[in-house]
Amino acid sequence: MADSTSIISTNQLSKHFQVPTRQAGLRASVRGLFHRTYTTVKAVAGISFSIQPGEVVGFLGPNGAGKTTTLKMLSGLLHPSGGGLQVMGYQPYRRSPEFLSQITLVMGNRNQLSWDLPALDSFELQRAIYQIPENDFRKTRDEFIELLELKDLVQKPVRNLSLGERMKMEIAGALLHRPKVLFLDEPTIGLDVTMQRRIRAFVADYNQRYGATVLLTSHYMADVEALCRRVIVIHHGQILFDGELSRLVDRFSAFKTIQVTLADNAVDLSPYGEVLHQGGGQAALRVPKAHTAQITARILSELNIDDLTVEAPLIEDVIDQVFTQQLPAGDVQ
């Protein structure tokens, strides 16, 4: 539930779409011209959350969960079907100039820059649209060019840039007016690891410099781990979890992995836990989280081993568990 300090808040926010349906075949097609039938798709089914100024929050869920629909409502592209929402005190769907001048929406699979023009020309267009003072514009533009290493690229037509280079340009252009709220929808999709790291570092730097609030969707858990302390998990249009990333791991992962380097590779490890693999002097055991300390102590006292480490589960595995465990209503943290 929102409070007076929230910069973003939703209260039972929902979005339903009417989708035409028909049966296969010519007769059904003709009948559909005169008697069209519809089904209601609940893309977002009553979600409530609030975000404080300066927070970077991961908004996670599988394809079709309602993430992009929610971001479009928060940025004013879609009118909600029900419930309430506010961003910086504004009703986004009213699309007031004061509101639009303080937010940005970056979608990793959408191009906003002019395809045939150098990015510098598109940046000038952004300056005119947002009426950015010339001195402020040049300072911010040059700062972004340096941070994102764009100096040798900004005079090339956008169509001649690689995917990663183009994505960096898109982000720079979207932030030239120094928005207070960033809605980032898969900003690193399709990029190589090096480019993902560069964009993550830039987003983190922007958040620190300007105190911006960020709501981020991503299928790359490295993005979430690097940027977000808090995550909201959504599935079938409903929130499954809202809390710290570390709590998500603690809550949904019942196991830990013990990696051991064995002095004797023939030793039987099955009494200690589920053997995930064993060979070449290396082995991995999956053990109940609650019994990890006890089992670790037994292994160290009973076996001749050269090394031992205890590892938490991968975030990707935890998120998969969240998606497959439907929580009872009201069991959101």
PyMOL commands that set and color helices and strands:
alter all, ss='L'
color gray80, all
select helices_A, chain A and resi 26-34+67-74+92-94+97-100+119-130+134-147+158-160+163-174+193-210+221-227+245-252+270-272+289-302+315-324
alter helices_A, ss='H'
color red, helices_A
select strands_A, chain A and resi 8-21+37-51+56-60+82-87+103-107+181-185+213-217+230-235+238-244+255-262+274-279+282-288+305-311
alter strands_A, ss='S'
color yellow, strands_A
deselect
rebuild
show_as cartoon
